[in-house]
């Protein structure tokens, strides 16, 4: 059955679909000896797909892996970094770093910490990063100053950011310090650096941003209730995997 080449590469655990698209743009993918192009359809049973000169095969597809990482500050949410910075893959044991196609689902910026899913399930990655997904993400955020209720209400209703309103959010004051405030923020969208940009625009810049949950997937280990330490990871439970897949069924994934 034919499908777009970037989807096949993603499904076979080589890279996420977006990374596969970048590989194609960088002329790293060939189909039957000819340079591949975005959107090209192939039949994995009859066509030969090569990435960086090496043929890939569905028969060698690795088992699907689902991990939750507590990302530390200073670590970038990519598989490799031209600047030589530590990536999230460097926090995994060697046997998980290479050959399995594990990649982060979405991103936390380098200064932010907390829950980040890593997987080699390309379809799940595509769906969870799709603009239509509705899985909530919960953050604990330290901002400069003491935003009044009127500002929090504005944040909840939506703020014009880069010409487009943000979706309604849940914003709750947890605690006030001498010159800072701790907020809980729950978003239904994941625009790049959204919380930092909105907070800056409202006049209360972020000092610290920590993601504590993605839907019902939390940094705590379900069986023991203990929280993952910075830089630690765990495998998702079957129930957590089912939750993620059930929540994305409403998103139509094209070939």
C-alpha positions, 0 to 999 in steps of 0.5 A: 500500500502506498504512503508518503515517504516521510510517513513511512520513514516515521513509521519505521522508527527512523525519525519523527515525521518532521525530521523525515521531512527535513531529511528529504529537504536535505537530499538525504533520502533516495527512492530506488536510487533517485532523490526523493521529494516531499509528498512522494508516495512509495510502496514499502513492499516494492520500493527501496528507500535509502536514508544517508545511503543505507536501505531501511526495511519494515522487517527491521522496524524496532519495537515501539518505545514510549518514555517520559523524561524529566528534562533539566535546564540547559538540555535541548529538545532535539536529537542532535545539536549543531552547537554541541549542546547536550540533547535529551537523547544524551540523557538516555542509556546508549542502547536507546540513543541509536538505531531505534528512532527515539525522538522528543514529542514537541519541545521544551525550550532549553531554559525550561524543565519538566515532562517531555515524552520521547518515542519512536512512534511516528504516528503518535508524534505527528498527532500529538504535535498536530494543531488540532490536538487537545491534550492539556499540558500543565505547568508550574511557572514563577513570574516576576512581580504580582499579576493582579486578577484582572491580568490573570483573567485576560490570560485565561480568556486569550491574548493576541500573540503574533497576530492570533489569539491564544486559546483559553487557558486555566491560570491559577495563582498558587503563591506570592513571594517577595517580588515573584508569583507562582502560577499553575497554567494549563494549556490546550495548545503548544505554540513556541515559547507561548507562556514566556511570550504571553507573560512578557507581553503582560509585563510579568516575565517568566523566571522559571517554567516547569511542566508537570504533566501532559494530560494524565501523564505525570512526572510521578511514577504511577506504582510508587508515587515517587517523582522523577528526578531531573534527568531521569526517565521512565517507560510509560505505563500501558494505561498512559499509552492508551490514554494518549492514543485514545485522545488523538483518535479524533485527529485524521492523519492523512497518508 
